[in-house]
Amino acid sequence: MAIYTTVQGDTFDTIARATYGNETKIQALMEARENIRLLDTEVFPAGVEVFVPEVSEEASFVEADDLPEWRR
């Protein structure tokens, strides 16, 4: 279990990239029950604590076909 403290301007995808090294794991952040209260937040202010669940290195929650062409 880890906690990420946001900086002004963070979004779920930037948090996923900062914590997992890859924004395709954004779904793990958004589905964690500890983060349900944050789901309406599009852009975070500084100082919000976001729960970061453990996920396997191989886990990817976004299919390659769903990625923009520049990310494939």
PDB file with SEQRES, HELIX, SHEET and CRYST1 records, atoms N, CA, C and O in Angstrom:
SEQRES   1 A   72  MET ALA ILE TYR THR THR VAL GLN GLY ASP THR PHE ASP          
SEQRES   2 A   72  THR ILE ALA ARG ALA THR TYR GLY ASN GLU THR LYS ILE          
SEQRES   3 A   72  GLN ALA LEU MET GLU ALA ARG GLU ASN ILE ARG LEU LEU          
SEQRES   4 A   72  ASP THR GLU VAL PHE PRO ALA GLY VAL GLU VAL PHE VAL          
SEQRES   5 A   72  PRO GLU VAL SER GLU GLU ALA SER PHE VAL GLU ALA ASP          
SEQRES   6 A   72  ASP LEU PRO GLU TRP ARG ARG                                  
HELIX    1 AA1 PHE A   12  TYR A   20  1                                   9    
HELIX    2 AA2 GLU A   23  LYS A   25  5                                   3    
HELIX    3 AA3 ILE A   26  GLU A   31  1                                   6    
HELIX    4 AA4 ARG A   33  LEU A   38  5                                   6    
HELIX    5 AA5 ALA A   64  ASP A   66  5                                   3    
HELIX    6 AA6 GLU A   69  ARG A   71  5                                   3    
SHEET    1 AA1 2 ALA A   2  THR A   5  0                                        
SHEET    2 AA1 2 GLU A  49  VAL A  52 -1                                        
CRYST1    1.000    1.000    1.000  90.00  90.00  90.00 P 1           1          
ATOM      1  N   MET A   1       0.833  -1.179   0.000  1.00  0.00           N  
ATOM      2  CA  MET A   1       0.000   0.000   0.000  1.00  0.00           C  
ATOM      3  C   MET A   1       0.877   1.241   0.000  1.00  0.00           C  
ATOM      4  O   MET A   1       1.870   1.320   0.723  1.00  0.00           O  
ATOM      5  N   ALA A   2       0.496   2.200  -0.815  1.00  0.00           N  
ATOM      6  CA  ALA A   2       1.229   3.459  -0.866  1.00  0.00           C  
ATOM      7  C   ALA A   2       0.227   4.607  -0.956  1.00  0.00           C  
ATOM      8  O   ALA A   2      -0.913   4.427  -1.383  1.00  0.00           O  
ATOM      9  N   ILE A   3       0.668   5.756  -0.555  1.00  0.00           N  
ATOM     10  CA  ILE A   3      -0.130   6.975  -0.658  1.00  0.00           C  
ATOM     11  C   ILE A   3       0.666   7.971  -1.488  1.00  0.00           C  
ATOM     12  O   ILE A   3       1.855   8.186  -1.251  1.00  0.00           O  
ATOM     13  N   TYR A   4       0.000   8.573  -2.456  1.00  0.00           N  
ATOM     14  CA  TYR A   4       0.600   9.616  -3.284  1.00  0.00           C  
ATOM     15  C   TYR A   4      -0.054  10.930  -2.884  1.00  0.00           C  
ATOM     16  O   TYR A   4      -1.280  11.023  -2.837  1.00  0.00           O  
ATOM     17  N   THR A   5       0.743  11.936  -2.600  1.00  0.00           N  
ATOM     18  CA  THR A   5       0.223  13.261  -2.281  1.00  0.00           C  
ATOM     19  C   THR A   5       0.330  14.126  -3.521  1.00  0.00           C  
ATOM     20  O   THR A   5       1.416  14.324  -4.066  1.00  0.00           O  
ATOM     21  N   THR A   6      -0.804  14.637  -3.958  1.00  0.00           N  
ATOM     22  CA  THR A   6      -0.855  15.369  -5.219  1.00  0.00           C  
ATOM     23  C   THR A   6      -0.143  16.712  -5.159  1.00  0.00           C  
ATOM     24  O   THR A   6       0.017  17.323  -4.103  1.00  0.00           O  
ATOM     25  N   VAL A   7       0.271  17.136  -6.331  1.00  0.00           N  
ATOM     26  CA  VAL A   7       0.739  18.505  -6.540  1.00  0.00           C  
ATOM     27  C   VAL A   7      -0.314  19.175  -7.419  1.00  0.00           C  
ATOM     28  O   VAL A   7      -1.052  18.499  -8.136  1.00  0.00           O  
ATOM     29  N   GLN A   8      -0.381  20.485  -7.362  1.00  0.00           N  
ATOM     30  CA  GLN A   8      -1.364  21.226  -8.149  1.00  0.00           C  
ATOM     31  C   GLN A   8      -1.309  20.805  -9.616  1.00  0.00           C  
ATOM     32  O   GLN A   8      -0.242  20.801 -10.229  1.00  0.00           O  
ATOM     33  N   GLY A   9      -2.465  20.452 -10.169  1.00  0.00           N  
ATOM     34  CA  GLY A   9      -2.537  20.094 -11.582  1.00  0.00           C  
ATOM     35  C   GLY A   9      -2.496  18.609 -11.873  1.00  0.00           C  
ATOM     36  O   GLY A   9      -2.686  18.208 -13.021  1.00  0.00           O  
ATOM     37  N   ASP A  10      -2.253  17.772 -10.861  1.00  0.00           N  
ATOM     38  CA  ASP A  10      -2.266  16.321 -11.086  1.00  0.00           C  
ATOM     39  C   ASP A  10      -3.638  15.860 -11.558  1.00  0.00           C  
ATOM     40  O   ASP A  10      -4.662  16.449 -11.212  1.00  0.00           O  
ATOM     41  N   THR A  11      -3.637  14.801 -12.349  1.00  0.00           N  
ATOM     42  CA  THR A  11      -4.855  14.112 -12.769  1.00  0.00           C  
ATOM     43  C   THR A  11      -4.624  12.631 -12.499  1.00  0.00           C  
ATOM     44  O   THR A  11      -3.502  12.227 -12.194  1.00  0.00           O  
ATOM     45  N   PHE A  12      -5.670  11.818 -12.608  1.00  0.00           N  
ATOM     46  CA  PHE A  12      -5.476  10.390 -12.364  1.00  0.00           C  
ATOM     47  C   PHE A  12      -4.432   9.794 -13.308  1.00  0.00           C  
ATOM     48  O   PHE A  12      -3.650   8.940 -12.892  1.00  0.00           O  
ATOM     49  N   ASP A  13      -4.405  10.226 -14.562  1.00  0.00           N  
ATOM     50  CA  ASP A  13      -3.412   9.646 -15.479  1.00  0.00           C  
ATOM     51  C   ASP A  13      -1.995  10.086 -15.147  1.00  0.00           C  
ATOM     52  O   ASP A  13      -1.065   9.295 -15.301  1.00  0.00           O  
ATOM     53  N   THR A  14      -1.796  11.325 -14.695  1.00  0.00           N  
ATOM     54  CA  THR A  14      -0.437  11.741 -14.322  1.00  0.00           C  
ATOM     55  C   THR A  14       0.005  11.055 -13.034  1.00  0.00           C  
ATOM     56  O   THR A  14       1.190  10.779 -12.848  1.00  0.00           O  
ATOM     57  N   ILE A  15      -0.949  10.779 -12.146  1.00  0.00           N  
ATOM     58  CA  ILE A  15      -0.622  10.047 -10.915  1.00  0.00           C  
ATOM     59  C   ILE A  15      -0.243   8.608 -11.260  1.00  0.00           C  
ATOM     60  O   ILE A  15       0.714   8.073 -10.701  1.00  0.00           O  
ATOM     61  N   ALA A  16      -0.982   7.978 -12.172  1.00  0.00           N  
ATOM     62  CA  ALA A  16      -0.650   6.614 -12.600  1.00  0.00           C  
ATOM     63  C   ALA A  16       0.744   6.572 -13.214  1.00  0.00           C  
ATOM     64  O   ALA A  16       1.519   5.656 -12.938  1.00  0.00           O  
ATOM     65  N   ARG A  17       1.060   7.547 -14.035  1.00  0.00           N  
ATOM     66  CA  ARG A  17       2.391   7.587 -14.652  1.00  0.00           C  
ATOM     67  C   ARG A  17       3.476   7.791 -13.596  1.00  0.00           C  
ATOM     68  O   ARG A  17       4.528   7.154 -13.660  1.00  0.00           O  
ATOM     69  N   ALA A  18       3.230   8.668 -12.629  1.00  0.00           N  
ATOM     70  CA  ALA A  18       4.222   8.944 -11.581  1.00  0.00           C  
ATOM     71  C   ALA A  18       4.424   7.753 -10.646  1.00  0.00           C  
ATOM     72  O   ALA A  18       5.539   7.507 -10.186  1.00  0.00           O  
ATOM     73  N   THR A  19       3.355   7.018 -10.367  1.00  0.00           N  
ATOM     74  CA  THR A  19       3.455   5.931  -9.396  1.00  0.00           C  
ATOM     75  C   THR A  19       3.744   4.570 -10.013  1.00  0.00           C  
ATOM     76  O   THR A  19       4.465   3.760  -9.430  1.00  0.00           O  
ATOM     77  N   TYR A  20       3.186   4.318 -11.185  1.00  0.00           N  
ATOM     78  CA  TYR A  20       3.370   3.023 -11.845  1.00  0.00           C  
ATOM     79  C   TYR A  20       4.328   3.093 -13.030  1.00  0.00           C  
ATOM     80  O   TYR A  20       4.762   2.060 -13.541  1.00  0.00           O  
ATOM     81  N   GLY A  21       4.657   4.303 -13.465  1.00  0.00           N  
ATOM     82  CA  GLY A  21       5.520   4.456 -14.627  1.00  0.00           C  
ATOM     83  C   GLY A  21       4.774   4.335 -15.939  1.00  0.00           C  
ATOM     84  O   GLY A  21       5.379   4.316 -17.010  1.00  0.00           O  
ATOM     85  N   ASN A  22       3.436   4.252 -15.850  1.00  0.00           N  
ATOM     86  CA  ASN A  22       2.636   4.035 -17.047  1.00  0.00           C  
ATOM     87  C   ASN A  22       1.198   4.448 -16.761  1.00  0.00           C  
ATOM     88  O   ASN A  22       0.587   3.958 -15.811  1.00  0.00           O  
ATOM     89  N   GLU A  23       0.665   5.329 -17.564  1.00  0.00           N  
ATOM     90  CA  GLU A  23      -0.703   5.797 -17.323  1.00  0.00           C  
ATOM     91  C   GLU A  23      -1.779   4.780 -17.689  1.00  0.00           C  
ATOM     92  O   GLU A  23      -2.952   5.001 -17.388  1.00  0.00           O  
ATOM     93  N   THR A  24      -1.410   3.673 -18.329  1.00  0.00           N  
ATOM     94  CA  THR A  24      -2.417   2.664 -18.664  1.00  0.00           C  
ATOM     95  C   THR A  24      -2.953   1.960 -17.419  1.00  0.00           C  
ATOM     96  O   THR A  24      -3.940   1.229 -17.507  1.00  0.00           O  
ATOM     97  N   LYS A  25      -2.336   2.162 -16.283  1.00  0.00           N  
ATOM     98  CA  LYS A  25      -2.802   1.542 -15.037  1.00  0.00           C  
ATOM     99  C   LYS A  25      -3.712   2.483 -14.249  1.00  0.00           C  
ATOM    100  O   LYS A  25      -3.951   2.274 -13.060  1.00  0.00           O  
ATOM    101  N   ILE A  26      -4.213   3.512 -14.914  1.00  0.00           N  
ATOM    102  CA  ILE A  26      -5.106   4.488 -14.295  1.00  0.00           C  
ATOM    103  C   ILE A  26      -6.323   3.826 -13.657  1.00  0.00           C  
ATOM    104  O   ILE A  26      -6.793   4.278 -12.612  1.00  0.00           O  
ATOM    105  N   GLN A  27      -6.836   2.770 -14.265  1.00  0.00           N  
ATOM    106  CA  GLN A  27      -8.038   2.105 -13.776  1.00  0.00           C  
ATOM    107  C   GLN A  27      -7.836   1.553 -12.367  1.00  0.00           C  
ATOM    108  O   GLN A  27      -8.771   1.554 -11.567  1.00  0.00           O  
ATOM    109  N   ALA A  28      -6.631   1.082 -12.053  1.00  0.00           N  
ATOM    110  CA  ALA A  28      -6.356   0.567 -10.709  1.00  0.00           C  
ATOM    111  C   ALA A  28      -6.544   1.668  -9.671  1.00  0.00           C  
ATOM    112  O   ALA A  28      -7.087   1.422  -8.594  1.00  0.00           O  
ATOM    113  N   LEU A  29      -6.101   2.866  -9.989  1.00  0.00           N  
ATOM    114  CA  LEU A  29      -6.287   3.998  -9.075  1.00  0.00           C  
ATOM    115  C   LEU A  29      -7.760   4.340  -8.919  1.00  0.00           C  
ATOM    116  O   LEU A  29      -8.243   4.554  -7.807  1.00  0.00           O  
ATOM    117  N   MET A  30      -8.462   4.389 -10.027  1.00  0.00           N  
ATOM    118  CA  MET A  30      -9.849   4.833 -10.007  1.00  0.00           C  
ATOM    119  C   MET A  30     -10.799   3.793  -9.417  1.00  0.00           C  
ATOM    120  O   MET A  30     -11.871   4.149  -8.930  1.00  0.00           O  
ATOM    121  N   GLU A  31     -10.424   2.515  -9.454  1.00  0.00           N  
ATOM    122  CA  GLU A  31     -11.287   1.472  -8.914  1.00  0.00           C  
ATOM    123  C   GLU A  31     -11.007   1.146  -7.453  1.00  0.00           C  
ATOM    124  O   GLU A  31     -11.763   0.399  -6.833  1.00  0.00           O  
ATOM    125  N   ALA A  32      -9.941   1.690  -6.901  1.00  0.00           N  
ATOM    126  CA  ALA A  32      -9.641   1.446  -5.490  1.00  0.00           C  
ATOM    127  C   ALA A  32     -10.726   2.098  -4.632  1.00  0.00           C  
ATOM    128  O   ALA A  32     -11.012   3.286  -4.783  1.00  0.00           O  
ATOM    129  N   ARG A  33     -11.322   1.326  -3.743  1.00  0.00           N  
ATOM    130  CA  ARG A  33     -12.441   1.865  -2.954  1.00  0.00           C  
ATOM    131  C   ARG A  33     -12.019   3.058  -2.109  1.00  0.00           C  
ATOM    132  O   ARG A  33     -12.845   3.913  -1.788  1.00  0.00           O  
ATOM    133  N   GLU A  34     -10.757   3.125  -1.751  1.00  0.00           N  
ATOM    134  CA  GLU A  34     -10.258   4.257  -0.965  1.00  0.00           C  
ATOM    135  C   GLU A  34     -10.292   5.566  -1.754  1.00  0.00           C  
ATOM    136  O   GLU A  34     -10.246   6.648  -1.168  1.00  0.00           O  
ATOM    137  N   ASN A  35     -10.373   5.465  -3.087  1.00  0.00           N  
ATOM    138  CA  ASN A  35     -10.356   6.662  -3.934  1.00  0.00           C  
ATOM    139  C   ASN A  35     -11.732   7.041  -4.482  1.00  0.00           C  
ATOM    140  O   ASN A  35     -11.844   7.980  -5.270  1.00  0.00           O  
ATOM    141  N   ILE A  36     -12.772   6.326  -4.075  1.00  0.00           N  
ATOM    142  CA  ILE A  36     -14.112   6.602  -4.609  1.00  0.00           C  
ATOM    143  C   ILE A  36     -14.493   8.063  -4.415  1.00  0.00           C  
ATOM    144  O   ILE A  36     -15.105   8.664  -5.297  1.00  0.00           O  
ATOM    145  N   ARG A  37     -14.145   8.632  -3.289  1.00  0.00           N  
ATOM    146  CA  ARG A  37     -14.492  10.028  -2.997  1.00  0.00           C  
ATOM    147  C   ARG A  37     -13.829  11.007  -3.958  1.00  0.00           C  
ATOM    148  O   ARG A  37     -14.230  12.169  -4.030  1.00  0.00           O  
ATOM    149  N   LEU A  38     -12.829  10.554  -4.690  1.00  0.00           N  
ATOM    150  CA  LEU A  38     -12.063  11.431  -5.580  1.00  0.00           C  
ATOM    151  C   LEU A  38     -12.494  11.349  -7.042  1.00  0.00           C  
ATOM    152  O   LEU A  38     -11.980  12.097  -7.873  1.00  0.00           O  
ATOM    153  N   LEU A  39     -13.415  10.466  -7.366  1.00  0.00           N  
ATOM    154  CA  LEU A  39     -13.737  10.199  -8.768  1.00  0.00           C  
ATOM    155  C   LEU A  39     -14.293  11.396  -9.530  1.00  0.00           C  
ATOM    156  O   LEU A  39     -14.171  11.450 -10.754  1.00  0.00           O  
ATOM    157  N   ASP A  40     -14.891  12.342  -8.846  1.00  0.00           N  
ATOM    158  CA  ASP A  40     -15.413  13.528  -9.529  1.00  0.00           C  
ATOM    159  C   ASP A  40     -14.339  14.589  -9.772  1.00  0.00           C  
ATOM    160  O   ASP A  40     -14.611  15.626 -10.378  1.00  0.00           O  
ATOM    161  N   THR A  41     -13.134  14.328  -9.304  1.00  0.00           N  
ATOM    162  CA  THR A  41     -12.049  15.294  -9.449  1.00  0.00           C  
ATOM    163  C   THR A  41     -11.359  15.099 -10.792  1.00  0.00           C  
ATOM    164  O   THR A  41     -10.849  14.018 -11.085  1.00  0.00           O  
ATOM    165  N   GLU A  42     -11.345  16.141 -11.597  1.00  0.00           N  
ATOM    166  CA  GLU A  42     -10.644  16.067 -12.887  1.00  0.00           C  
ATOM    167  C   GLU A  42      -9.198  16.518 -12.743  1.00  0.00           C  
ATOM    168  O   GLU A  42      -8.285  15.870 -13.256  1.00  0.00           O  
ATOM    169  N   VAL A  43      -8.994  17.624 -12.048  1.00  0.00           N  
ATOM    170  CA  VAL A  43      -7.652  18.155 -11.808  1.00  0.00           C  
ATOM    171  C   VAL A  43      -7.526  18.384 -10.304  1.00  0.00           C  
ATOM    172  O   VAL A  43      -8.318  19.107  -9.700  1.00  0.00           O  
ATOM    173  N   PHE A  44      -6.517  17.753  -9.717  1.00  0.00           N  
ATOM    174  CA  PHE A  44      -6.349  17.817  -8.272  1.00  0.00           C  
ATOM    175  C   PHE A  44      -5.633  19.088  -7.822  1.00  0.00           C  
ATOM    176  O   PHE A  44      -4.735  19.584  -8.502  1.00  0.00           O  
ATOM    177  N   PRO A  45      -6.047  19.607  -6.663  1.00  0.00           N  
ATOM    178  CA  PRO A  45      -5.256  20.650  -6.023  1.00  0.00           C  
ATOM    179  C   PRO A  45      -4.078  19.978  -5.309  1.00  0.00           C  
ATOM    180  O   PRO A  45      -4.016  18.750  -5.244  1.00  0.00           O  
ATOM    181  N   ALA A  46      -3.173  20.749  -4.791  1.00  0.00           N  
ATOM    182  CA  ALA A  46      -2.041  20.200  -4.045  1.00  0.00           C  
ATOM    183  C   ALA A  46      -2.516  19.640  -2.707  1.00  0.00           C  
ATOM    184  O   ALA A  46      -3.446  20.163  -2.093  1.00  0.00           O  
ATOM    185  N   GLY A  47      -1.858  18.569  -2.269  1.00  0.00           N  
ATOM    186  CA  GLY A  47      -2.071  18.052  -0.926  1.00  0.00           C  
ATOM    187  C   GLY A  47      -3.132  16.989  -0.748  1.00  0.00           C  
ATOM    188  O   GLY A  47      -3.417  16.608   0.388  1.00  0.00           O  
ATOM    189  N   VAL A  48      -3.731  16.492  -1.818  1.00  0.00           N  
ATOM    190  CA  VAL A  48      -4.737  15.431  -1.710  1.00  0.00           C  
ATOM    191  C   VAL A  48      -4.013  14.086  -1.652  1.00  0.00           C  
ATOM    192  O   VAL A  48      -3.121  13.821  -2.457  1.00  0.00           O  
ATOM    193  N   GLU A  49      -4.404  13.240  -0.695  1.00  0.00           N  
ATOM    194  CA  GLU A  49      -3.791  11.919  -0.586  1.00  0.00           C  
ATOM    195  C   GLU A  49      -4.585  10.914  -1.411  1.00  0.00           C  
ATOM    196  O   GLU A  49      -5.789  10.749  -1.220  1.00  0.00           O  
ATOM    197  N   VAL A  50      -3.894  10.247  -2.329  1.00  0.00           N  
ATOM    198  CA  VAL A  50      -4.500   9.260  -3.225  1.00  0.00           C  
ATOM    199  C   VAL A  50      -3.905   7.895  -2.893  1.00  0.00           C  
ATOM    200  O   VAL A  50      -2.685   7.733  -2.859  1.00  0.00           O  
ATOM    201  N   PHE A  51      -4.767   6.924  -2.650  1.00  0.00           N  
ATOM    202  CA  PHE A  51      -4.332   5.560  -2.376  1.00  0.00           C  
ATOM    203  C   PHE A  51      -3.824   4.932  -3.664  1.00  0.00           C  
ATOM    204  O   PHE A  51      -4.467   5.037  -4.709  1.00  0.00           O  
ATOM    205  N   VAL A  52      -2.668   4.279  -3.590  1.00  0.00           N  
ATOM    206  CA  VAL A  52      -2.065   3.631  -4.760  1.00  0.00           C  
ATOM    207  C   VAL A  52      -1.998   2.125  -4.490  1.00  0.00           C  
ATOM    208  O   VAL A  52      -1.113   1.664  -3.770  1.00  0.00           O  
ATOM    209  N   PRO A  53      -2.937   1.354  -5.069  1.00  0.00           N  
ATOM    210  CA  PRO A  53      -2.918  -0.092  -4.849  1.00  0.00           C  
ATOM    211  C   PRO A  53      -1.763  -0.752  -5.599  1.00  0.00           C  
ATOM    212  O   PRO A  53      -1.271  -0.235  -6.602  1.00  0.00           O  
ATOM    213  N   GLU A  54      -1.352  -1.895  -5.089  1.00  0.00           N  
ATOM    214  CA  GLU A  54      -0.308  -2.650  -5.778  1.00  0.00           C  
ATOM    215  C   GLU A  54      -0.902  -3.332  -7.002  1.00  0.00           C  
ATOM    216  O   GLU A  54      -1.997  -3.891  -6.937  1.00  0.00           O  
ATOM    217  N   VAL A  55      -0.185  -3.284  -8.107  1.00  0.00           N  
ATOM    218  CA  VAL A  55      -0.567  -4.011  -9.318  1.00  0.00           C  
ATOM    219  C   VAL A  55       0.684  -4.672  -9.875  1.00  0.00           C  
ATOM    220  O   VAL A  55       1.801  -4.204  -9.650  1.00  0.00           O  
ATOM    221  N   SER A  56       0.486  -5.756 -10.599  1.00  0.00           N  
ATOM    222  CA  SER A  56       1.634  -6.459 -11.164  1.00  0.00           C  
ATOM    223  C   SER A  56       2.260  -5.633 -12.282  1.00  0.00           C  
ATOM    224  O   SER A  56       1.605  -4.784 -12.887  1.00  0.00           O  
ATOM    225  N   GLU A  57       3.513  -5.889 -12.539  1.00  0.00           N  
ATOM    226  CA  GLU A  57       4.233  -5.188 -13.608  1.00  0.00           C  
ATOM    227  C   GLU A  57       3.582  -5.418 -14.964  1.00  0.00           C  
ATOM    228  O   GLU A  57       3.574  -4.529 -15.816  1.00  0.00           O  
ATOM    229  N   GLU A  58       3.035  -6.614 -15.161  1.00  0.00           N  
ATOM    230  CA  GLU A  58       2.451  -6.967 -16.450  1.00  0.00           C  
ATOM    231  C   GLU A  58       1.045  -6.407 -16.638  1.00  0.00           C  
ATOM    232  O   GLU A  58       0.552  -6.321 -17.762  1.00  0.00           O  
ATOM    233  N   ALA A  59       0.408  -6.031 -15.544  1.00  0.00           N  
ATOM    234  CA  ALA A  59      -0.984  -5.581 -15.627  1.00  0.00           C  
ATOM    235  C   ALA A  59      -1.100  -4.320 -16.466  1.00  0.00           C  
ATOM    236  O   ALA A  59      -0.357  -3.355 -16.285  1.00  0.00           O  
ATOM    237  N   SER A  60      -2.028  -4.356 -17.366  1.00  0.00           N  
ATOM    238  CA  SER A  60      -2.374  -3.180 -18.154  1.00  0.00           C  
ATOM    239  C   SER A  60      -3.882  -3.175 -18.274  1.00  0.00           C  
ATOM    240  O   SER A  60      -4.480  -4.168 -18.689  1.00  0.00           O  
ATOM    241  N   PHE A  61      -4.491  -2.083 -17.920  1.00  0.00           N  
ATOM    242  CA  PHE A  61      -5.941  -2.012 -17.904  1.00  0.00           C  
ATOM    243  C   PHE A  61      -6.498  -1.375 -19.163  1.00  0.00           C  
ATOM    244  O   PHE A  61      -7.714  -1.263 -19.320  1.00  0.00           O  
ATOM    245  N   VAL A  62      -5.626  -0.963 -20.051  1.00  0.00           N  
ATOM    246  CA  VAL A  62      -6.048  -0.333 -21.295  1.00  0.00           C  
ATOM    247  C   VAL A  62      -5.541  -1.189 -22.445  1.00  0.00           C  
ATOM    248  O   VAL A  62      -4.350  -1.494 -22.526  1.00  0.00           O  
ATOM    249  N   GLU A  63      -6.435  -1.570 -23.318  1.00  0.00           N  
ATOM    250  CA  GLU A  63      -6.054  -2.361 -24.480  1.00  0.00           C  
ATOM    251  C   GLU A  63      -5.270  -1.490 -25.458  1.00  0.00           C  
ATOM    252  O   GLU A  63      -5.529  -0.292 -25.576  1.00  0.00           O  
ATOM    253  N   ALA A  64      -4.330  -2.086 -26.145  1.00  0.00           N  
ATOM    254  CA  ALA A  64      -3.508  -1.343 -27.103  1.00  0.00           C  
ATOM    255  C   ALA A  64      -4.360  -0.634 -28.146  1.00  0.00           C  
ATOM    256  O   ALA A  64      -4.021   0.470 -28.574  1.00  0.00           O  
ATOM    257  N   ASP A  65      -5.456  -1.250 -28.558  1.00  0.00           N  
ATOM    258  CA  ASP A  65      -6.325  -0.630 -29.561  1.00  0.00           C  
ATOM    259  C   ASP A  65      -7.014   0.628 -29.042  1.00  0.00           C  
ATOM    260  O   ASP A  65      -7.457   1.464 -29.829  1.00  0.00           O  
ATOM    261  N   ASP A  66      -7.106   0.765 -27.721  1.00  0.00           N  
ATOM    262  CA  ASP A  66      -7.750   1.932 -27.125  1.00  0.00           C  
ATOM    263  C   ASP A  66      -6.789   3.103 -26.935  1.00  0.00           C  
ATOM    264  O   ASP A  66      -7.209   4.215 -26.615  1.00  0.00           O  
ATOM    265  N   LEU A  67      -5.506   2.847 -27.133  1.00  0.00           N  
ATOM    266  CA  LEU A  67      -4.509   3.903 -26.977  1.00  0.00           C  
ATOM    267  C   LEU A  67      -4.452   4.779 -28.220  1.00  0.00           C  
ATOM    268  O   LEU A  67      -4.741   4.310 -29.320  1.00  0.00           O  
ATOM    269  N   PRO A  68      -4.085   6.041 -28.057  1.00  0.00           N  
ATOM    270  CA  PRO A  68      -3.876   6.865 -29.244  1.00  0.00           C  
ATOM    271  C   PRO A  68      -2.723   6.284 -30.068  1.00  0.00           C  
ATOM    272  O   PRO A  68      -1.855   5.602 -29.523  1.00  0.00           O  
ATOM    273  N   GLU A  69      -2.712   6.545 -31.348  1.00  0.00           N  
ATOM    274  CA  GLU A  69      -1.700   5.952 -32.235  1.00  0.00           C  
ATOM    275  C   GLU A  69      -0.275   6.227 -31.782  1.00  0.00           C  
ATOM    276  O   GLU A  69       0.595   5.367 -31.925  1.00  0.00           O  
ATOM    277  N   TRP A  70      -0.024   7.414 -31.238  1.00  0.00           N  
ATOM    278  CA  TRP A  70       1.345   7.763 -30.835  1.00  0.00           C  
ATOM    279  C   TRP A  70       1.816   6.966 -29.625  1.00  0.00           C  
ATOM    280  O   TRP A  70       3.013   6.959 -29.337  1.00  0.00           O  
ATOM    281  N   ARG A  71       0.893   6.274 -28.885  1.00  0.00           N  
ATOM    282  CA  ARG A  71       1.271   5.492 -27.714  1.00  0.00           C  
ATOM    283  C   ARG A  71       1.373   4.006 -28.012  1.00  0.00           C  
ATOM    284  O   ARG A  71       1.772   3.239 -27.135  1.00  0.00           O  
ATOM    285  N   ARG A  72       1.025   3.570 -29.221  1.00  0.00           N  
ATOM    286  CA  ARG A  72       1.039   2.136 -29.528  1.00  0.00           C  
ATOM    287  C   ARG A  72       2.413   1.670 -29.865  1.00  0.00           C  
ATOM    288  O   ARG A  72       2.611   0.489 -30.150  1.00  0.00           O  
TER     289      ARG A  72                                                      
END                                                                             
